[in-house]
Amino acid sequence: MKAKALPSSMSSTAIWTWPTLLGALTLSGLMSALLGQHGVWLAVSWISLSMPLAVITVCLRRAWSRPSSKGGPL
């Protein structure tokens, strides 16, 4: 069985947009955690470091709710 190929219309920009944004969000969270330990810095670091985990959770739930492409249970 052949693996599905990506459509030729998808550019590298379309493929790398979300991973780049999540990486930048994580970097900003790490920098805000290093720069400040109180107040706004703490809140910014917690929020920005939690967002990639929330995205991962949503994507996994979507993947697990779809039927398997191989025809069997997951």
BELCOR-V656249 format. One record per residue. RES is the residue in one letter. SS is DSSP state (H for helix, E for strand, L for the rest). PHI is phi in whole degrees, -180 to 180 (* if undefined). D_CENTER is the distance of its C-alpha to the mean C-alpha in whole Angstrom. Layout:
# BELCOR-V656249
res=RES ss=SS phi=PHI d_center=D_CENTER
res=RES ss=SS phi=PHI d_center=D_CENTER
This chain:
# BELCOR-V656249
res=M ss=L phi=* d_center=29
res=K ss=L phi=-83 d_center=27
res=A ss=L phi=-77 d_center=23
res=K ss=L phi=-68 d_center=22
res=A ss=L phi=-88 d_center=22
res=L ss=L phi=-69 d_center=19
res=P ss=L phi=-60 d_center=21
res=S ss=L phi=-68 d_center=23
res=S ss=L phi=-78 d_center=22
res=M ss=L phi=-81 d_center=19
res=S ss=L phi=-86 d_center=19
res=S ss=H phi=-65 d_center=17
res=T ss=H phi=-65 d_center=16
res=A ss=H phi=-67 d_center=14
res=I ss=H phi=-76 d_center=12
res=W ss=H phi=-97 d_center=11
res=T ss=H phi=-63 d_center=10
res=W ss=H phi=-67 d_center=7
res=P ss=H phi=-60 d_center=6
res=T ss=H phi=-67 d_center=9
res=L ss=H phi=-64 d_center=8
res=L ss=H phi=-67 d_center=6
res=G ss=H phi=-66 d_center=8
res=A ss=H phi=-66 d_center=11
res=L ss=H phi=-64 d_center=10
res=T ss=H phi=-64 d_center=10
res=L ss=H phi=-63 d_center=13
res=S ss=H phi=-66 d_center=15
res=G ss=H phi=-66 d_center=14
res=L ss=H phi=-67 d_center=16
res=M ss=H phi=-67 d_center=19
res=S ss=H phi=-69 d_center=19
res=A ss=H phi=-69 d_center=20
res=L ss=H phi=-76 d_center=22
res=L ss=H phi=-78 d_center=24
res=G ss=L phi=-146 d_center=25
res=Q ss=L phi=-111 d_center=25
res=H ss=L phi=-135 d_center=27
res=G ss=L phi=63 d_center=26
res=V ss=H phi=-64 d_center=24
res=W ss=H phi=-59 d_center=22
res=L ss=H phi=-65 d_center=21
res=A ss=H phi=-66 d_center=20
res=V ss=H phi=-63 d_center=18
res=S ss=H phi=-67 d_center=16
res=W ss=H phi=-65 d_center=16
res=I ss=H phi=-66 d_center=14
res=S ss=H phi=-72 d_center=12
res=L ss=H phi=-83 d_center=11
res=S ss=H phi=-85 d_center=10
res=M ss=H phi=-61 d_center=8
res=P ss=H phi=-61 d_center=5
res=L ss=H phi=-67 d_center=7
res=A ss=H phi=-66 d_center=8
res=V ss=H phi=-64 d_center=5
res=I ss=H phi=-61 d_center=5
res=T ss=H phi=-61 d_center=9
res=V ss=H phi=-63 d_center=9
res=C ss=H phi=-65 d_center=8
res=L ss=H phi=-66 d_center=10
res=R ss=H phi=-63 d_center=13
res=R ss=H phi=-64 d_center=13
res=A ss=H phi=-67 d_center=14
res=W ss=H phi=-74 d_center=16
res=S ss=H phi=-82 d_center=18
res=R ss=L phi=-83 d_center=19
res=P ss=L phi=-69 d_center=22
res=S ss=L phi=-67 d_center=22
res=S ss=L phi=-75 d_center=23
res=K ss=L phi=-91 d_center=25
res=G ss=L phi=92 d_center=27
res=G ss=L phi=-108 d_center=27
res=P ss=L phi=-70 d_center=25
res=L ss=L phi=-70 d_center=22
